[in-house]
Amino acid sequence: MKHFVEEVKRDLVFVEGGEYLMGDYGLQYGAEQMSYDGDEDSRPVHKVKLSTFSIARFKVSNKEFEMYLKSNGLDLRSFEEGDRQEDWKNIHSLPNLPAHMDWYEADRYCNWLAKVTNLPFSLPTEAQWEYAARSRGQFLMVATDDGTYRQTNDGFTKDGGGPKGINISTSRDRKEFARKMGWRTGVLTPLPVDRFPPNPLGLYAMSDNGLEWVKDWYDENYYQYSPEIDPQGPETPVTKDYFGRDTKVVRGQANANPSWGGGVNVHRTSANPHGYAFEHKMIVLRDKTARCVVNSSDQI
């Protein structure tokens, strides 16, 4: 456990607090003078002041999540036998792939880190997440090494092919990794947590390789009344999904698509905290990941 705690601390990135304009800034401050997100819930742009914190350099990995499960006498959840169970086992079989979980598992994991490290770990607030993804609130629409999407010029062929990612993944990268592993997950295949370069702050895959749970309940109108200092999101559930279920904010992108582009750093979306999808409550967790923060002004 001592070695695990040391690794967790080593992989924290110190984020000095400050003031930034949160939300879809594209129309006012983007180079193209156009919105980066088609959804109204990412507007209006509003001023936020954040206290200093630290955030995990990587998404929670399978290796880390397995340590949490074993330490608490828990087993990795399973699905009914068949292709879905096989896929689930596959994507959890490599230690350096991101762990997939529902919101409650993510919250319990961060709380467990707080217990074993004696540090104030938690899930990040939505405001902390965006501030970090944008490298302390810079006007960067995607959390790559330079704030842009870059890919090769390789063309598509009858056998597939297509561009490969330079600073963020493409469908080809994910399909080739699945083929190499003998998996059938194709374009939905997760990649190692450090596969592509980090953003200028030093954080990996905040715009790719799995949506990330944050602390906040989702409210499509929250930006209209959000407090300026250290916003925490609504105190209680507000917005329901299509089936009438409470929703949490998820940020980032499940699978990058450089050809599509878009302002991933400002895009908001929501998901039921249990990860349920569809009326029969099938659990879809293959695109839900997390990373934790330490709410302290001290550099760890």
N, C-alpha and C positions, 0 to 999 in steps of 0.2 A: 504493500500500500504506500509506503514511503516513496518508492520510485515513481509510482503512479502520480502521487501528489506533486512531486518535483516536475514531472513532465507537464502536468496541467498548468502549473505556475509558469513554466518556461514558455509555454505557447500562448501566453496572454500578451495582448498589445495594449499599451497605455494610450488612452485617448484623452487628451487635455480638453476640458469643457470649453464652451464658448457659445456664441450666438450664430444662428444661421437661418436662412429662409427655407422652411420645410414645405414640400409639396411640388406640384408640377410648375416649375419655374420657366419652362420653355418659351412661352409667349413673351414674357418680359425680359428674360435674361439669356435665353438660348441663342446660339449662333444663328440658327435658322429662323428665329422669331416665330416659332410655332409650338403648339402644345406637344409634349412628349408622351402624353397619356390621353387616350380617348375617353376615359371615365371621369365623370365629374367629381367622384369622391376624393380625388387627389388634389382638388382645388377647394378654396383659394390658397395661394401661397401665403404663409403666415410666419411671423418671427417666433423663434423658439430659442430659449437659453437653457443650456444643459450643464449640469455639474460634471466634473471629471469622473471617468470610469475606466475600466479595462475590459477588453472583449477577447474572446477566443479567436486565435488566428485561423482556425479551421472549424468546419462543421464537426459536431460530435461524431466520432468514428465508431465503426463496429467494435474495435478493440476497447475503446473507452466505455461504450455502452455495455459490453459484455462484463467488464469489471463491475459496473454498477449492478447488473443483474445478479452476478455471482455473490457479491457482497451482501445482497439483500435476500438471497435464497429464492430468486425469481428465475423463471424460464422465459426465453424468447417466445413471444406469442406465436401461435400457429393458425393456419387456416385449414379448411377441409382438404383431404388428400387430393392430389391431382396437379394439373399444370400450375395453378396459382400458388400452391404450397411449394412446389419445386422452385418456382421463380423467387419466392420469398426467401427460401433457404439459400439459394445461390447468391443473392445480393447481400446477404449477411455473412457469407462464408469468407470474405476477404477482410482482413483487419483494417485496411486503410481506405475502405469505401465508407461513405457517410451512412450512419445508422438512420433508420426510418422509424418514425414513432408518431403517436398522437400527441396532442397538446399536454394532456395530463402526464404522460410519460416524460415528455420534455421538461415540464415543470418539476416533477419529482427528481429527475436527474440533476438539474441545477441545484435544487434544495439539498440533495445528497452531497454534491460537491461542497456546498457551504458547510455541511456537517464534518466532512473528512478533512477539509482544509482550514477550518476556522476563519473563513473569509466570507463576506456578504455576497455570495453568488446568487444569481436569479436569471430568469429569462430577460432579454433586453426589452425595454419599451420600444414601441414603434419609432419614437423620436430618436432614441439612441441608435437603433438599427440604421435608420436612414442617414443620420449624421456620420456614422462609421462607414457605411457603404460609399458615401460621397466624400470620404477622406476629410472628415471634419467640415462637412457642409459645403464643399466646393461645388461648382456648377458642372458636375460630371453625371452624364445620363446613364452610364453603365459602370459597374465596379470592376473594370479591367485595369491593366497596368497603366493605360494612358487615357481611359475614359471613352474609348471607341471600340468598335468591333473590328477585328482583323482576321482574315482567313486567306487561304491560298486561292489561286485562280484555277485550280483543277476543275475540269468539266465533268459532267455526268456522262456515264456510258450505259450501255444496255445491261451491264452487270452491276450497275450502281455507281460507285465512285462519288465524285463531287468534291467540293472544297473541304479542306481540313482546317481545323482551327489553329490560329497562331497565338491568340491570347484569350480565347474562350472556345468552348467545344462546339462542334457541328454534329449534324445527324450522322455523318460518315464516321467521325471519331467514336461515337457511341456504338454504332453498328459493328465497327471493326473490333472494338473491345469485347463486345458480346460474342462475336464469331471466334475470337482468340480463346475465350473462356469456355466455348461450347454451350453458351446460353441461348435462349430463344427470346430474350427481352428486347433485342433490336435497338431502335432509336430511343427507347425508354431506359436504357441501361445506365446506371450510375457509374461514375469514374472515380479514381482515387482523389482524395480530398485536396491534394497538392498538384494536380495534373497540369494546371495552367498558372501563369504568373499571378501574383496577388495585386490588389489595388495599391495606390501610392502609400496608403497607411500600413500596408503589410497584411491585409486580410484576403483570404482565398475564397473564391467561388461564391461571392455574395449575389451574383447575377446569373447563377447557373448551378446545375448539379443538385437540384432539390429546393423547393420552397422552404422557407424558414419560419417556424412559429415565433411569435413575439408575445409579450405579456398581455397586450391590450385586447379587450372586447372590441368587436368591430361595430362601428357606427358610420354609415355612409356620409353623415353630415358633421362628423366630429371636427373637421378642420374649420368649421364655421364658428365654433365656440371653444376650441382647445385653449387651455391656459398657456401663458407664455413660458413660464418657468417649470422645467422638468415635468412635462405632461405625462400622465400615466394611463390615458385612455379612460373611457367611461367606467364608473364604479360598478355598474351592473350590466348584464346583457341588454343590448338595444336592438340590433338588427337581426332578423330571422332569415334563414335560408328558404328556398322554395318549399321545403317541407315543414316549415315552422320551427326549425331548430335554432338554438343560439349559435352565434358564430364568433370566432376569434380572428384577428388579423394574421395573415401570412404574407411574407415579403419575399422578394427575389423572383426567381424563375425556376421552374422544374427542369426544363431542358432548353438551353440557349439555342437561338436561331439567328446567327449574324445576318442572314439575308433579310430577315424581318426587321431587325433593329429594335427601336423603341426605347423609351426611358424607363428601364427596369428599376433604376434607383428611386424613382418616385411613384411607381405603380403600386397600388394597394389592391389586395383581394382578400377574400374571406373563406373560412372553412369551418365546418362543425368541429369542435375540439376533440371529438372522438374519432374524427377522420371518416365519418360515415358519408356514403354517397348513394344516391338513389333510394327509393322508398323501402326497399327490403333491407336497408342498413348494411349493405356490403361495405366492408371496411377497406378503404383505398388509402394506403399509407406509403406507397412506393415513391411518392414525390414529396413527402413531408419530412423535413429535417430540422435541426436546431443548432444553436450555439449559445453559450452562456456569457454573462457579463459579471464583473465584480463592481459593486457600487461603493467605491472608495476612492478618495482623492490621492491615496498613497500609491506609489509605483511598486508593483509586486516584484 
